[in-house]
Amino acid sequence: MVARLSAWMAVLTAAAIAFAVVTGGAIDASSAGPLVTAVLLGVGAYRTLTGQSGGLRLLCGAWGLAGGMAWYAPSYNTPAFVPGMVAIGAPVLVCMVGLALTVMHKERK
């Protein structure tokens, strides 16, 4: 159950990342990291939701990568009324919750 929730969170996060990159202007070398993260989240979510082997490991790694990318992402594109710690902390918190849900999943064999 928690793995499915993490997978659906990954789908939404991957869509949000891809949307932000595509609408953010030119797609160049600086957008490669976010796009790779979005693809890994999407593939990990797909493999987890369909029950394929390695899905949870891939999803766990993708959440870790997304958390690291969110931590180091610049927060200067946020509106002025959003405090800096919220702009940085909220994406990192979402990634860490997704990672925790994936790690807490107990597989039944």
Summary of the structure (lengths in Angstrom):
residues: 109
radius of gyration: 14.3
end to end distance: 14.7
largest distance: 50.3
contacts: 308
relative contact order: 0.18
helix: 75%
strand: 0%
